[in-house]
Amino acid sequence: MKSPKAAINLLRTKLWLEALSRDTGLDYTRLEEEIASNSERSGLVRKWRNGSHCVTERKVLQIARLFPGSEEIFQLPLFVLLENRSISRKELLRIMKHYVNPGDPFQFWQLPKNFKERTDGTDMPVPLEDYLDCLYERGGIFSFISILYIVRRAEAEGNHLLHIEAVRYAYKSFPSLARHPDFITHWREILSAFEKVHWRLIPTGLLLAPDREILQAQIEAPSFFTSRVHPDHSKYSAVISLHENEDPIIVAEQ
């Protein structure tokens, strides 16, 4: 049986390699040639593709010298946060060090505006650490990652009420990550990894379950937005158009 870290690293390797091929426009044979350079081919790309080997951070950074920016997906805190193991609050802050400011509780979140030179979510500021609704409305992959951090922190603290609420918002926010080109082909695997994290506090596992049909519909829809003000609403209109996405949660009967 693979360790929690190894299982996530295999997924991380797949996502990184597929994004590298897509972003560079190189097929896997050409990537092998570029990576091997003048040395004898090692078959690393084939090993990464078939899951017999995980790419190392050192190799990712080495390849990023050839293809600048290709390391971004690998370095997301998403993957460590999805490992099915205990993570302390201290380690969580270390994992999220580039995205938070623990010294200022009123400006806790310092989320990037872009991912791989594309706008991520909205410009909505999220000041407070546990402001789940605001994180959800912000949208984007960093919002899902931030909510996932709160799920893991609630677990570390044994805060069952916060854990239940954060898991609910994680499923609501999941399409914001899953629809991104770097994640959409493996969204089911990412969701399954998150379900294991969800079940780490048994009361939440017994109370909530994801509605996969709703999630699939939201992920595959032509458009998906988390803001409650409809994007087609004109600022010149006297009537504000509001909407609410269907909640992709199944709640156990009392």
SETIKOL-542229 format. One record per residue (C-alpha): residue in one letter; residue number from 0; x, y, z. Coordinates in Angstrom, 2 decimals, decimal comma, m for minus. Each point is the difference from the previous one (the first is absolute). Example, Ala and Ser with C-alpha at 12.3 -4.5 7.8 and 13.67 -1.06 7.14 Angstrom:
BEGIN
 code pos      px      py      pz
    A   0   12,30   m4,50    7,80
    S   1    1,37    3,44   m0,66
END
This chain:
BEGIN
 code pos      px      py      pz
    M   0    0,00    0,00    0,00
    K   1    1,33    3,41   m0,96
    S   2    0,61    2,54    2,76
    P   3   m2,29    3,09    0,05
    K   4    2,92    2,11   m1,20
    A   5    0,93   m2,40   m2,83
    A   6   m3,60   m0,20   m1,25
    I   7   m0,29    3,79   m0,19
    N   8    3,46    0,35   m1,55
    L   9   m1,04   m2,30   m2,83
    L  10   m3,00    2,26   m0,67
    R  11    2,21    3,08    0,30
    T  12    2,44   m1,47   m2,53
    K  13   m2,79   m0,76   m2,51
    L  14   m1,49    3,49    0,26
    W  15    3,39    1,70   m0,29
    L  16    1,10   m2,11   m2,98
    E  17   m3,27    0,44   m1,91
    A  18    0,07    3,77    0,59
    L  19    3,64    0,10   m1,15
    S  20   m0,87   m1,79   m3,25
    R  21   m3,09    2,14   m0,59
    D  22    1,70    3,33    0,77
    T  23    3,09   m0,70   m2,08
    G  24   m1,85   m1,65   m2,88
    L  25    2,46   m2,92    0,14
    D  26   m1,09   m3,62   m0,02
    Y  27    1,58   m2,38    2,49
    T  28    2,64   m1,24   m2,46
    R  29    1,17    3,55   m0,67
    L  30   m0,07    0,80    3,71
    E  31    2,25   m2,98    0,67
    E  32    2,42    1,30   m2,63
    E  33    0,01    3,52    1,44
    I  34    0,43   m1,18    3,58
    A  35    2,71   m2,54   m0,84
    S  36    1,93    2,60   m2,03
    N  37    3,32   m1,49   m1,14
    S  38   m0,02   m2,77    2,57
    E  39   m1,35   m3,49   m0,61
    R  40   m3,79   m0,19    0,39
    S  41   m1,03   m1,35    3,35
    G  42   m3,66   m0,64   m0,78
    L  43   m1,02    2,29    2,85
    V  44   m3,02    1,42   m1,82
    R  45   m1,30   m3,52   m0,66
    K  46    0,51   m0,91    3,67
    W  47   m1,84    3,13    1,12
    R  48   m2,87   m0,73   m2,38
    N  49   m0,48   m3,63    1,07
    G  50    0,24    0,84    3,70
    S  51    3,09   m2,07    0,76
    H  52    1,91    3,13    1,06
    C  53   m0,91    3,36    1,54
    V  54    1,76    3,13   m1,15
    T  55    2,15    1,69    2,64
    E  56   m0,06    3,71    0,80
    R  57    3,66    0,20   m0,99
    K  58   m0,81   m1,39   m3,46
    V  59   m3,01    2,32   m0,35
    L  60    2,19    3,04    0,72
    Q  61    2,65   m1,28   m2,38
    I  62   m2,60   m0,31   m2,78
    A  63   m1,37    3,45    0,88
    R  64    3,33    1,44   m1,18
    L  65   m0,90   m1,34   m3,45
    F  66   m3,69    0,92    0,26
    P  67   m0,42    2,98    2,37
    G  68   m3,20   m0,08    2,04
    S  69   m0,54   m3,74   m0,44
    E  70    0,62   m0,55    3,72
    E  71   m3,05    2,00    1,14
    I  72   m2,52   m2,84    0,08
    F  73    2,44   m2,32    1,78
    Q  74    0,69    2,57    2,71
    L  75   m3,65    0,61    0,90
    P  76   m0,73   m0,87    3,66
    L  77   m3,04   m1,93   m1,24
    F  78    1,84   m3,31   m0,14
    V  79    1,46    0,00    3,51
    L  80   m3,38    1,09    1,39
    L  81   m1,62   m3,01   m1,70
    E  82    2,30   m2,54    1,66
    N  83   m2,06   m2,35    2,17
    R  84    2,03    0,52    3,18
    S  85    0,01    2,23    3,07
    I  86    1,33    3,51   m0,60
    S  87    0,65    2,34    2,93
    R  88   m1,00    3,67   m0,01
    K  89    3,69    0,94    0,01
    E  90    0,65   m2,11   m3,09
    L  91   m3,13    1,37   m1,68
    L  92    1,27    3,56    0,39
    R  93    3,34   m1,09   m1,43
    I  94   m1,75   m1,62   m2,99
    M  95   m2,02    3,21   m0,59
    K  96    2,83    2,45    0,75
    H  97   m0,18    1,68   m3,42
    Y  98   m3,76    0,59    0,26
    V  99   m0,62    1,16    3,57
    N 100    1,13    2,64    2,49
    P 101   m0,56   m1,49    3,48
    G 102    1,29    3,17    1,64
    D 103   m2,99    2,04   m1,19
    P 104   m3,36   m1,69    0,75
    F 105   m1,86    2,70   m1,97
    Q 106    2,11   m0,51   m3,14
    F 107    0,65   m3,71    0,42
    W 108   m0,42   m1,06   m3,61
    Q 109    2,58    1,10   m2,57
    L 110   m1,28   m1,95   m2,99
    P 111    1,59    0,37   m3,45
    K 112   m2,08    1,72   m2,65
    N 113    1,38   m2,24   m2,75
    F 114    0,90   m3,61   m0,60
    K 115    2,31   m0,67   m2,94
    E 116   m0,58    3,57   m1,24
    R 117   m3,79   m0,42   m0,06
    T 118   m2,38    1,78    2,34
    D 119   m1,10   m2,21    2,87
    G 120   m3,38    0,77    1,52
    T 121   m1,01    3,59    0,68
    D 122    1,68    2,94    1,68
    M 123   m2,22   m0,42    3,07
    P 124    2,16    0,47    3,14
    V 125   m0,35   m2,68    2,66
    P 126    1,18    1,46    3,30
    L 127   m0,86   m2,55    2,72
    E 128    1,46   m3,50    0,22
    D 129   m3,31   m1,88    0,33
    Y 130   m2,06    2,13   m2,39
    L 131   m1,20   m3,03   m1,97
    D 132   m2,84    1,73   m1,83
    C 133    2,29    2,76   m1,26
    L 134    2,60   m2,52   m1,14
    Y 135   m2,71   m1,90   m1,88
    E 136   m1,26    3,17   m1,68
    R 137    3,52    0,97   m1,01
    G 138    0,19   m3,16   m2,11
    G 139    3,07   m1,46   m1,68
    I 140    2,41   m2,76    0,87
    F 141    1,61    1,92    2,87
    S 142   m3,38    0,39    1,67
    F 143   m0,54   m3,77   m0,02
    I 144    3,53   m0,53    1,34
    S 145   m0,64    2,57    2,75
    I 146   m3,24   m1,71    1,02
    L 147    1,84   m3,33   m0,02
    Y 148    2,53    1,54    2,39
    I 149   m2,86    0,94    2,36
    V 150   m1,32   m3,58   m0,21
    R 151    3,42   m1,32    1,03
    R 152    0,43    2,62    2,74
    A 153   m3,42   m0,83    1,45
    E 154    1,03   m3,66    0,03
    A 155    3,31    0,82    1,73
    E 156   m1,85    1,98    2,67
    G 157   m2,85   m2,50    0,39
    N 158   m2,49    2,75   m0,83
    H 159   m2,92   m2,11   m1,23
    L 160   m2,40    2,85   m0,77
    L 161    2,57    1,89   m2,09
    H 162    0,99   m3,25   m1,70
    I 163   m3,57   m0,73   m1,09
    E 164   m0,46    3,52   m1,35
    A 165    3,39    0,05   m1,75
    V 166   m0,62   m3,38   m1,66
    R 167   m3,35    1,29   m1,30
    Y 168    1,70    3,02   m1,53
    A 169    2,82   m2,11   m1,41
    Y 170   m2,50   m2,02   m2,04
    K 171   m1,79    3,20   m1,07
    S 172    3,34    1,48   m1,09
    F 173    1,38   m3,17   m1,59
    P 174   m1,21    0,78   m3,57
    S 175    2,09    3,20    0,07
    L 176    3,08   m2,21    0,12
    A 177   m1,29   m2,99   m1,94
    R 178   m1,02    2,03   m3,08
    H 179    3,53    1,34   m0,48
    P 180    1,79   m1,60   m3,01
    D 181    2,79   m1,26    2,27
    F 182   m2,43   m1,98    2,18
    I 183   m3,12   m0,89   m1,97
    T 184    1,25   m3,32   m1,41
    H 185    0,70   m1,30    3,52
    W 186   m2,76    1,66    2,01
    R 187   m1,42   m3,32    1,17
    E 188    3,36   m1,03    1,45
    I 189    0,37    3,35    1,75
    L 190   m3,54   m0,29    1,35
    S 191    0,68   m3,52    1,30
    A 192    3,15    1,27    1,73
    F 193   m2,00    2,78    1,64
    E 194   m2,69   m2,46    1,13
    K 195    2,68   m1,86    1,98
    V 196    0,95    3,29    1,65
    H 197   m3,69    0,75    0,64
    W 198   m0,36   m3,33    1,84
    R 199    2,93    0,68    2,33
    L 200   m2,51    1,43    2,49
    I 201   m2,63   m2,71    0,26
    P 202   m2,99    2,23    0,94
    T 203    0,44    1,98   m3,22
    G 204    0,38   m3,20   m2,00
    L 205   m3,23   m1,37    1,42
    L 206   m1,91    3,26   m0,46
    L 207    1,07    1,13   m3,49
    A 208    0,67   m1,54   m3,38
    P 209    0,68    1,59   m3,40
    D 210   m2,73   m0,13   m2,63
    R 211    2,12   m1,14   m2,93
    E 212   m2,74    0,58   m2,57
    I 213   m0,31    3,67    0,95
    L 214    3,77    0,41    0,10
    Q 215    0,40   m1,59   m3,42
    A 216   m2,70    2,25   m1,45
    Q 217    1,70    3,10    1,44
    I 218    3,45   m1,09   m1,17
    E 219   m1,22   m0,77   m3,54
    A 220   m2,33    3,02   m0,32
    P 221    0,86    2,62   m2,66
    S 222    0,56    2,52    2,82
    F 223    0,22   m0,03    3,76
    F 224    0,34    2,94    2,35
    T 225   m0,12    0,29    3,77
    S 226   m1,01    3,65    0,34
    R 227   m3,63    0,48    1,00
    V 228   m0,24    3,03   m2,29
    H 229   m0,61   m1,39   m3,46
    P 230    2,82    1,02   m2,40
    D 231   m2,57    1,04   m2,63
    H 232   m1,38    2,62    2,38
    S 233    0,53    3,48   m1,35
    K 234    1,18    2,70    2,39
    Y 235   m2,57    2,24   m1,65
    S 236   m2,87   m2,32    0,91
    A 237   m2,16    0,89    2,99
    V 238   m0,61   m3,69    0,73
    I 239    2,91   m2,10    1,25
    S 240   m0,03   m3,51   m1,44
    L 241    0,89   m2,53    2,68
    H 242    0,51   m3,75   m0,20
    E 243    1,10   m2,84    2,25
    N 244    1,76   m3,11   m1,24
    E 245   m1,62   m3,30    0,92
    D 246    1,60   m1,37    3,17
    P 247    1,95   m3,16   m0,96
    I 248   m0,45   m1,53    3,45
    I 249   m2,05   m2,93    1,27
    V 250   m0,85    0,38    3,69
    A 251   m0,77   m3,08    2,04
    E 252   m3,53   m0,21    1,36
    Q 253   m0,27    0,66    3,71
END
